Amino acid sequence: MNSSKRKNALIAGISLILMAVLVGYAYGFVYGSLVFPEQGQKTLDAIQNSIGTFKFGIASWIGILILDILVAWALYLFLKEVQPRLSLVTAAIRILYAGMLGLAIYHQVAVLSMLDGGGAVSQVMQELKAFENIWSLGLIVFGLHLVGLGILCWKAAFVPNFWGGLLIFAGICYSAIHLAKALFPDQINQIISIEQVLSLPMAFAEIGLAVWLLWKGGKTPIKTLNA
């Protein structure tokens, strides 16, 4: 067992699991319970009545951003022997996504300052919409990262092909869905319906890889190196 490879697998695996928990809290619970599309006053009242929860949500997003950078670096080290240049580019793409996420988070922070300054409902909703739009654009980039990661896993002698194929599929789904949201906003309901169908394999790709990294990553070779 390569101790360095095992350490990087554990760092990446633990970080991915923590990210999944934080995303579930920050987006699934906080954002989902406080933000109501097309209902500005209801959204403003909900945030004002649960300002502490909203702040914890922002803190969770910042934690996700930090973990994204940590995952990018750990997976780069874990996979760089497979194809160093592709591994570096794949990591850089995830860091670019983290930067876009940071810009999106800024718009949630701006909501806090508006609440302190008595900002109008329309201004608050504009900031929240900016958060959603920038994050969605970032997920196009994130999808490209998953495709690169999938190719690396497919080529690696020490990762099952299954994870490589699933990551490539998930990456294509992320990029295609969020590109469609940007290009065809009038078809958003249909796009969301497709996204709901594909959400399980999209989520399972990284979470499943995380579990494999914790269980097997860096321990023993899986197969001979793919061409």
N, C-alpha and C positions, 0 to 999 in steps of 0.2 A: 504493500500500500504506500502510495506517495503521500507523505504527511502534508506537504504544501498544497497539493491538489485537493486532498480531503478537507483541509482547513478552508480553502476557497469555496468548495462545494457546500460546506456547512454555513459559511457566511451568507452565500447567495440564497440557500434554502431557507434559513431562518428569516432573512430579510424579506423574501417573497411572501412568506406566511404572515409576517407582521404587517406587510403592506396590504394584504388581502383583508386583514382584520380592520386596519385603519380606513381603508376605502369603504368597507361595509358600514363603518360608523360615520365617517365624514360625509359620504354621499348618500348611502342608503338610509341612514337614520337621521342625521342632522339636516342635511340639505333636503331630503325627501319629506321631512316633517315640518320644515319651516318655510320652504319656498313653494309658492303656488303659481304656476304659469298663468298669465293673463289675469291674475287677481292681486294687483299691486297693494291695495290697502290691507288685505288679509295677510299678505306676506310681510309687510312692514310691521303690522301688529304682532305677528307670530315671532319675528326676530326680536322686537323690543321686549316682549314678554319672556323670551328665553335667551337673553343676550349672552349669558354664561355658556349655554349650550352652543350657540353660534361661534363663540370664541374658541371653545374646545374643538369645534369642527375645523376652524382655521388652523389651530395648532396641529391637528391630525394631518391636514393637507401638507403642512410644512414637514412633518415627519415622513410622509410619503415621498416628498421631493428628495429628502436626504437619503432615504432608503433606496430610491431609484438610482442615485449616483453610486451608492455602495454596491448595489447589485450589478450595475454596469461594469464596475472595476473588478469585482469578484469573478464574474462570468468571463471577462476578458482574460484574466489570469488562468482560469480553469480551462479555457478552450484555445488559448493562443498557440499551442503547439500544433493544432489541427491546420490552421491557416492564419498566420500572425496578422497579415494585413486585413483580412476580412474580420477577424476578431476585434481588431482595433477600430475599424470603421463601424462595426455593429455596436460597440461600446459607446463610441462618439455619438451615434444616432440616438441612443438612449439618453445620453447626457443632454443632447439638444432638446429632446422631448421634456426632460426635467426642467430645462430653462423655460420652455413654453408653459409648462405647468406653473412655474414660479410667477410668470407674467399673469397667468389666469388667477392665481391666488391673490395677487396684488389687488384685483378688482373686488374680492371679498373683503380685504382689509379696508378698501375705500368705503365700503358700505358702513363699517364701524365709524369712520370719521364723519360720514353723513348723518348717522344717527345722533352723534354728539352735537353736530351743528344744525340739527333740525332739517335735514335734507328732504326734498320732495319725494313723493312716492315714485314718480317717473324716473328720477335720478337713481334711486335705489334699484329699480327694476332694470335700468340700463346697465348698471354695474354688474348685476347678477347675470344678465344676458351676455355681457362681454366675457364673464368667467366661463359660461357654458360654451360660447363660440370658440374662444381661444383653446380651451381644453379639448374640444372636439377636433380642432385643427391639429393639436398636438398628438391626438390619437392616430391621425394619419401617419405621422412620423413614427409613433410607437409601433404601428403595424409593420413598418419597414424594418424596425429593429427585430421584431419577432421573426420575420422572414430570414434575415441574416443569421439570427440565433438558430433557427431551424436548420439552415444549410450546414452550419458548423456542427450541430448535434448529429445530423445525418452522416456527415463525413467522419465523425469521431469514432475511434475504435473502442471507446470506453463509455458510450452512450447508446442506448437502444434506438434503432431507427424509428420506432413508434413515436418517440418524443420529437424527433426532427420533423417528421411528416405532420404531426399535429400542430407544432409551432408554425410551420409554413402556412398551413391552412388557416390558423387563427390570425396570423399576421395579414394575410390577404383579406380576410373578413374585416378586421379592424380598419385597414386602409380604405377598402372599397366602401364600407358603410359610412364612414365619416367623410369621405370625399363626396359621396352621394348627398349627404346632408348639406354640405357646403354648396354643391352645384345645383341641387334640385330641392330647394326649401319648400316648394309647393307640394312635393310628394312626401313630406315628412312622416305622415301617418303610415304610409306603405313601407317606408324605410324602417321605421321603428318596429313594425310587425316582423319584418325580415330579421332585424337585429334581435328580437326576442327569441326567434327560432334558433338563431346561431349563438345565442349568449352562453349556453352551456358548454359547447366545445371551445369557445373563445376563452371562457374563464378557466376551464379545466386544463388548458394547455400549460399555462404558467403555474397554476397551483399544483397540478400533477407533477410537473418538472420539479417543483420545490420539494415535494414529498420524496421523489426519487433521489434528489440531491442529498437530502438528509439521510435517507436509508442506504443508498448505494454509491453515491457520488464520490469518485476518487478512490474507491476501495480496490476494485479489480477490473481488468479489461473485459469488455462485453463481447467483442467480435474483432475480426481482422479489419484493418483500416479500409474504409470504402474509397473507391476511386473518386 
